[in-house]
Amino acid sequence: MTLLLSAAACGSTTGATVATPNVDPPAAPQPGAAAAAQPPTRQSPPPSGPARDVRFPPIARSHLDNGLEIDAVRTAALPVVYLRLVVRSGAETDPPQLPGLAHLVGQMLEEGTRTRTAAELAEAVEFLGADLWVEDNEETVTVAVRALAEHLDAAMELLADVVRNPRFAEDELRKLKERERSRLEMQLSQERFLARRELFAALYGEHPYARIDTTVEALGRVRRADLQRWHRTHFVPNNAFLVAVGAPEPEAVRAAAERHFATWRRGTVPEVRYPAPPSPDGRRIVLVHRAGSVQSLVLIGRLAVARADPDFVPLLVQNQVLGGSAASRLFMDLRERRSLTYGAYSRLLERQQPAPLIASAQVRNEVTREALAAFFEHLERIVREPAPEDELSDARRALADGFPLEIDTPAKIASMVGDLRLFGLPDDYWDGFRSAIGAVTASEALGAMQRHFDPSRVVVVVVGDADAVQDALRVWGPVRVVDVEGRELRRLEPFASGQASETSSG
């Protein structure tokens, strides 16, 4: 239609020509005629109006007698149903001597139940044309099933069997531990893993969030009884909630949940006690030595806010100005203007406890010092002055316009309902999310950043060749050098101002 209208707009201005039978077709255009034709006039689209709130579908919330919460959302666009059972315990509950225990429990849930072997479980999922997967993080273990809506009851039965009756077979556990050892060995060659390991350890200290993965030593210690004990303690209905999104009516979801989860017995869940993270009194720099690296990964982070904190949205907007996209300050300066990297960004993480704001980039060895100087220039500016209105408007628009894409499928809706429950947000939170972003003023965004981010007290982690970049880092503070396994190699004092001026940019 657009092409037809454009052709009509470019036609003769002397009147319309009506096609009749037996009329010869028009002659082919002569060479050079196209070049002489005037192109159509281009008009800019009208400016976008203010972001309107997107109505989140209503949540039917109920509880079984055993304490299991059910959150059902009906979306009739597709004849499917997504089921997510979320256990409110994750890596934060791992015993100190067994980091990764919750992750191992989650992985073993897919390896068979007391009524089905691993092969039989896979066959049952395939027979339904369904998908089953398990996710885990610091705060949760989630078991999810996607199936056709007509198979709601069978999908709920599968979910209940996996959640309530894990086999924890010794032979499957041995296989899993071998796979985990191989995965850990591979991660030691991945700079992003090394950087995150050191960053979170430095930010959180003795806090459980400091541990981002299991260890080879823990894999050697863990036994089947440890997995059974953790599962028995934390996989109880009063420590979980079930989210169902899709075509089935909420009443049908509850009835299916009643049939398969009503006999699940309550339990007493131990309270998690969080040691306070360290309070840095200055900048800390950790250099992970990878001999021969020609470039370095740089992470700069500081603990900010918990997801439910009222400052989260203003801080999110200010972070968007700083480095939330390819149109933000970090990217436009470090990549587009200075050509120091392929991309520089910053991100605000979401946790129940205070989570970090992290800026990152990958740079060549010889520009490491210049890149860090650029980072700190922007980190100091973002807490010193309010963003100009054009930057702030672009940041708010990017966040608001991207939000509808977060709820365009049943799977995404199920995940966002889970966020409401996990972070203790009200049911109508997403209804006003775009308006909340649009209402953030420059002073509010600046104030949130000033309260929660101090560039003089950040942790800087660099993964690269220590011999090539350590002097560039000493310009910014004392440097602790470790190997890829985290063992300390040496400590370097910062350069005095005179020394710093003599060092090379690399």
C-alpha positions in Angstrom: 0.0 0.0 0.0 2.8 2.4 0.9 4.5 1.8 -2.5 1.2 2.4 -4.4 0.6 5.6 -2.5 4.1 6.8 -3.2 3.8 6.0 -6.9 0.5 8.0 -7.0 2.1 10.9 -5.3 4.9 11.0 -8.0 2.5 10.8 -11.0 1.4 13.4 -13.5 0.0 16.7 -12.2 -2.0 17.4 -15.4 -4.8 15.0 -14.7 -5.5 11.3 -14.2 -5.1 8.8 -17.1 -7.7 6.0 -17.3 -6.5 2.7 -18.6 -8.6 1.3 -21.4 -8.5 -2.0 -23.4 -6.4 -2.3 -26.5 -4.1 0.6 -25.4 -0.5 0.1 -26.0 1.7 0.1 -22.8 3.7 3.3 -22.2 7.1 3.5 -23.8 10.1 2.5 -21.7 11.8 5.4 -20.1 14.8 6.8 -21.9 18.3 6.7 -20.4 18.9 9.5 -18.0 15.2 10.0 -17.3 15.4 8.5 -13.8 18.2 10.8 -13.0 16.2 13.8 -14.1 13.1 12.9 -12.0 12.7 14.7 -8.7 12.8 12.6 -5.6 9.7 12.7 -3.4 9.8 15.2 -0.6 10.7 13.5 2.7 8.9 14.6 5.8 9.9 13.9 9.4 7.5 11.8 11.5 5.5 13.7 14.1 7.1 13.9 17.5 6.3 11.1 20.0 3.8 11.9 22.6 4.4 11.1 26.3 4.7 7.4 27.2 1.4 6.0 28.2 1.2 3.3 30.9 0.8 -0.3 29.7 -1.9 -2.1 31.6 -0.4 -5.2 33.1 -2.9 -8.1 33.0 -4.8 -8.7 36.3 -3.3 -11.3 38.7 -5.6 -13.8 40.4 -3.9 -14.4 43.7 -4.8 -17.2 46.1 -3.3 -19.7 48.6 -3.6 -23.3 49.3 -4.0 -24.4 52.8 -0.4 -25.5 53.0 0.8 -21.9 52.3 1.6 -22.3 48.6 0.8 -19.0 46.8 -0.8 -19.2 43.3 -0.6 -16.3 40.9 -2.6 -16.9 37.8 -2.7 -14.5 34.8 -5.0 -15.2 31.8 -3.7 -14.2 28.3 -5.7 -15.8 25.5 -3.3 -14.7 22.7 -1.8 -18.2 22.4 -3.1 -21.7 23.5 -0.2 -22.3 25.9 0.5 -22.1 29.6 3.7 -21.2 31.4 4.1 -22.6 34.9 6.9 -21.3 37.2 7.3 -22.6 40.7 9.7 -20.3 42.5 11.4 -21.4 45.7 12.5 -18.4 47.8 15.9 -19.8 48.6 19.0 -19.8 46.5 22.8 -19.6 46.7 22.5 -17.2 49.7 21.6 -20.3 51.8 24.6 -22.4 50.7 26.7 -23.6 53.7 30.0 -21.7 53.6 31.9 -25.0 53.0 29.5 -26.0 50.1 29.1 -23.0 47.8 27.0 -24.0 44.8 24.8 -26.5 46.8 21.5 -24.8 45.7 22.7 -24.8 42.1 23.5 -28.5 42.3 20.1 -29.2 43.7 18.4 -27.3 40.9 20.5 -29.2 38.3 19.6 -32.6 39.8 15.9 -31.9 39.6 16.0 -32.6 35.9 17.8 -35.9 36.4 14.8 -38.0 37.5 12.2 -38.3 40.2 11.2 -41.2 42.5 8.6 -42.1 39.9 10.5 -41.4 36.7 14.1 -42.0 35.7 15.9 -39.2 33.9 15.1 -40.8 30.6 11.4 -41.4 31.6 11.1 -37.8 32.7 12.5 -36.5 29.4 10.2 -38.8 27.5 7.1 -37.6 29.5 8.1 -34.0 28.6 8.5 -34.8 25.0 5.2 -36.7 24.8 3.4 -33.5 25.9 5.3 -31.4 23.4 6.4 -29.4 26.4 9.6 -27.8 27.8 10.9 -28.2 31.3 13.9 -26.3 32.7 15.4 -25.1 36.0 17.0 -21.8 36.9 18.8 -20.7 40.0 20.4 -17.5 41.3 21.4 -16.0 44.6 17.8 -15.8 45.9 15.7 -18.5 44.2 15.5 -21.8 42.5 12.8 -21.9 39.8 11.3 -24.9 38.0 9.4 -24.0 34.9 7.2 -25.9 32.4 5.8 -24.7 29.1 3.0 -26.7 27.5 -0.2 -26.4 25.5 -3.1 -25.1 27.6 -5.1 -28.3 27.0 -2.3 -30.2 28.8 -2.5 -28.0 31.9 -3.2 -30.9 34.3 -0.5 -33.1 32.9 2.0 -30.2 33.0 1.1 -29.5 36.6 1.6 -33.1 37.5 5.0 -33.1 35.9 6.0 -29.9 37.7 4.8 -31.3 41.1 6.7 -34.6 40.5 10.0 -32.7 39.7 9.6 -30.3 42.6 8.4 -32.7 45.3 10.0 -36.1 44.5 13.6 -35.7 43.2 15.5 -38.9 42.9 19.0 -37.5 43.5 20.5 -40.7 42.1 24.1 -41.3 42.9 25.1 -42.1 39.4 23.5 -38.9 38.0 25.2 -36.9 40.8 28.6 -38.3 39.8 27.9 -37.3 36.2 26.8 -33.8 37.2 29.9 -33.2 39.3 32.1 -34.2 36.4 30.3 -31.7 34.2 30.6 -29.0 36.8 34.3 -29.6 37.1 34.7 -29.2 33.4 32.6 -26.1 33.4 34.7 -24.5 36.2 37.9 -25.3 34.4 36.5 -23.7 31.3 35.4 -20.6 33.2 39.0 -20.0 34.4 39.7 -19.0 30.8 36.8 -16.6 30.6 37.7 -13.1 31.6 34.1 -12.0 32.4 33.8 -14.8 35.0 37.2 -13.9 36.5 36.2 -10.3 36.7 32.8 -11.0 38.3 34.4 -13.4 40.8 36.8 -10.7 42.1 34.3 -7.9 41.9 31.6 -9.6 43.9 34.1 -10.9 46.4 35.5 -7.4 47.0 32.0 -5.7 47.1 30.3 -8.2 49.4 33.1 -9.7 51.7 31.5 -12.3 53.9 28.0 -11.6 52.6 26.6 -14.7 50.7 26.3 -12.7 47.4 30.1 -12.7 47.3 30.1 -16.3 46.1 29.1 -16.5 42.4 29.8 -20.2 41.8 30.8 -23.5 43.3 34.4 -24.6 43.6 36.3 -27.8 42.8 36.9 -28.3 46.5 33.1 -28.0 47.2 32.3 -30.5 44.5 34.7 -32.9 46.1 33.0 -32.5 49.5 29.3 -32.5 48.5 27.3 -35.7 49.0 23.9 -36.9 48.1 22.7 -36.4 51.7 23.6 -32.7 51.4 21.4 -32.2 48.4 18.5 -34.1 50.1 18.9 -32.1 53.3 18.9 -28.7 51.4 15.9 -29.8 49.3 13.9 -31.0 52.4 14.6 -27.7 54.2 13.9 -25.2 51.4 11.5 -26.9 49.0 8.4 -26.5 51.1 5.1 -24.8 50.0 5.3 -22.0 52.5 8.6 -21.0 51.0 7.4 -21.0 47.4 4.9 -19.5 44.9 3.5 -20.7 41.7 2.9 -18.5 38.7 0.7 -19.6 35.8 0.3 -17.4 32.7 -1.6 -18.4 29.5 -4.9 -19.4 28.2 -6.4 -21.4 31.1 -8.8 -19.6 33.5 -7.4 -18.9 37.0 -10.0 -21.3 38.4 -8.6 -24.1 36.3 -5.1 -23.3 37.4 -6.0 -23.4 41.0 -7.9 -26.7 40.7 -4.9 -28.3 39.0 -2.6 -26.9 41.7 -4.9 -28.2 44.4 -4.9 -31.7 42.9 -1.1 -31.9 42.7 0.3 -29.7 45.5 -2.3 -29.8 48.2 -0.6 -32.7 50.0 2.8 -31.0 49.9 3.7 -30.5 53.6 4.7 -27.3 55.2 8.1 -26.8 56.8 10.2 -24.5 58.9 12.6 -22.5 56.8 15.7 -21.1 58.6 16.0 -17.3 58.4 19.0 -16.1 56.3 21.2 -13.7 58.2 23.3 -11.4 56.1 26.7 -10.1 57.3 27.1 -6.5 56.4 29.2 -5.9 53.3 32.4 -4.1 53.8 32.4 -0.3 53.8 35.3 0.8 51.6 37.2 3.9 52.7 38.8 4.4 49.3 39.2 3.0 45.8 40.2 -0.7 45.6 41.9 -2.1 42.5 42.2 -5.9 41.7 44.2 -7.0 38.7 43.7 -10.6 37.5 46.9 -11.6 35.7 46.4 -13.4 32.3 49.8 -13.6 30.7 49.8 -12.7 27.1 46.5 -10.9 27.0 46.6 -8.0 24.4 43.5 -6.4 25.9 41.9 -6.0 29.3 38.4 -6.3 30.6 37.5 -3.5 33.0 34.7 -3.6 35.6 34.1 -0.7 38.0 31.4 -1.3 40.6 29.9 -0.1 43.9 26.9 -1.4 45.9 23.8 0.7 45.3 20.2 -0.2 46.2 17.9 -3.1 46.7 15.2 -3.5 44.0 12.4 -2.4 46.3 14.2 0.8 47.3 12.2 4.0 46.3 15.5 5.3 44.8 15.7 2.4 42.3 13.7 4.1 39.5 15.5 7.5 39.7 18.8 5.7 39.9 17.8 3.6 36.8 17.2 6.8 34.9 20.5 8.4 35.9 22.3 5.1 35.0 20.6 5.2 31.6 22.2 8.6 31.0 25.6 7.3 32.1 25.8 4.0 30.3 22.5 2.2 29.8 22.7 2.0 26.0 24.7 2.7 22.9 23.4 6.3 23.0 24.6 6.9 26.5 27.7 8.9 27.6 30.1 6.0 28.2 29.5 4.5 24.8 29.4 7.7 22.8 32.7 9.0 24.4 34.9 5.9 24.9 33.9 4.3 21.6 32.6 7.0 19.2 34.8 9.9 20.2 38.0 8.3 21.6 37.9 4.9 19.8 39.1 3.1 23.0 36.7 0.2 22.9 34.0 -1.5 20.9 31.5 -0.7 23.7 31.3 0.8 27.2 28.2 0.4 29.3 26.9 0.6 32.9 24.2 -1.6 34.5 22.2 -1.5 37.7 21.6 -5.0 39.0 18.4 -6.1 40.8 18.5 -8.0 44.1 16.5 -8.3 47.4 19.6 -6.9 49.1 21.6 -3.9 47.9 23.0 -4.7 44.4 25.8 -3.1 42.5 25.9 -0.6 39.8 28.7 -1.7 37.4 30.4 0.0 34.5 32.4 -2.1 32.0 34.4 -2.1 28.8 37.1 -4.1 27.1 40.2 -2.1 26.0 43.6 -2.6 24.4 46.5 -2.7 26.8 48.1 0.5 25.5 44.9 2.6 26.2 44.1 1.2 29.6 45.1 4.3 31.5 43.3 6.6 29.1 40.2 4.4 29.3 40.2 4.5 33.1 40.6 8.3 33.0 37.6 8.5 30.8 35.5 6.2 33.0 36.3 8.3 36.1 35.6 11.5 34.3 32.1 10.3 33.6 31.6 8.7 37.0 32.5 11.9 38.7 30.4 14.0 36.4 27.3 11.8 36.9 27.3 12.5 40.7 28.3 16.2 40.3 25.8 17.8 38.0 22.2 17.2 36.8 21.8 15.8 33.4 20.7 18.2 30.7 17.1 17.9 29.7 17.8 16.5 26.3 19.9 13.6 27.7 17.4 13.0 30.5 14.5 13.0 28.1 16.3 10.5 25.9 17.0 8.3 28.9 13.4 8.3 30.1 12.1 7.6 26.6 14.5 4.7 26.1 13.4 3.0 29.3 9.7 3.7 28.9 9.6 2.7 25.2 11.5 -0.5 25.9 9.1 -1.6 28.7 6.2 -2.9 26.5 8.7 -5.4 25.0 9.2 -6.8 28.5 5.6 -8.1 28.7 4.9 -9.2 25.1 4.9 -12.9 25.8 3.4 -15.2 28.5 6.9 -16.2 29.5 8.0 -12.6 30.2 4.8 -11.9 32.0 5.4 -14.9 34.2 8.9 -13.7 35.0 7.6 -10.2 35.9 4.9 -11.6 38.2 7.7 -13.4 39.9 9.6 -10.2 40.3 6.6 -8.6 42.0 6.5 -11.4 44.6 10.3 -11.8 45.0 10.9 -8.1 45.6 7.7 -7.4 47.5 6.3 -5.0 45.0 2.5 -4.2 44.8 0.4 -5.9 42.1 -0.2 -2.6 40.3 3.5 -1.7 40.2 4.0 -2.4 36.5 0.8 -0.5 35.6 2.5 2.8 36.7 6.1 1.9 35.8 6.3 4.0 32.6 4.7 7.0 34.4 7.2 6.6 37.2 10.1 6.7 34.8 8.6 9.7 33.0 8.1 11.7 36.2 11.8 11.4 37.3 13.3 14.9 37.3 17.0 15.8 36.8 17.4 16.7 40.5 15.8 13.4 41.6 18.0 11.3 39.4 21.1 13.2 40.5 20.1 12.9 44.2 19.7 9.1 43.9 23.1 8.7 42.3 24.7 10.9 44.9 23.2 8.9 47.7 24.2 5.5 46.4 27.3 5.9 44.2 30.7 7.4 45.3 33.3 7.2 42.5 36.1 7.6 45.1 35.0 4.4 46.8 34.5 1.9 44.0 36.1 -1.4 43.3 38.0 -1.6 40.0 38.7 -5.1 38.6 40.9 -5.5 35.5 41.6 -8.9 33.8 44.6 -8.7 31.6 48.4 -9.1 31.4 49.7 -7.6 34.7 53.1 -6.8 33.2 51.5 -4.7 30.5 48.9 -2.8 32.5 49.8 -2.7 36.2 51.6 0.7 36.0 48.5 2.2 34.3 46.4 1.0 37.3 48.8 2.3 40.0 47.9 5.8 38.9 44.5 5.3 40.4 45.3 3.6 43.7 46.9 0.5 45.3 46.8 -2.6 43.2 46.3 -6.2 44.3 47.5 -8.7 41.7 46.0 -12.2 41.7 46.2 -15.2 39.4 43.3 -16.7 37.5 42.4 -18.9 40.5 42.3 -15.9 42.8 45.6 -16.4 44.6 47.4 -13.2 45.5 50.7 -12.7 43.6 51.7 -9.2 44.9 50.5 -5.9 46.1 51.6 -2.6 44.4 51.5 0.8 46.0 50.0 3.7 44.1 52.3 6.1 42.2 53.0 9.4 43.7 51.8 12.3 41.6 55.3 12.9 40.1 55.7 9.2 39.2 52.3 9.1 37.7 53.1 11.9 35.3 56.1 9.9 34.0 54.3 6.6 33.3 53.2 5.7 29.8 49.6 5.7 28.7 49.8 1.9 28.6 
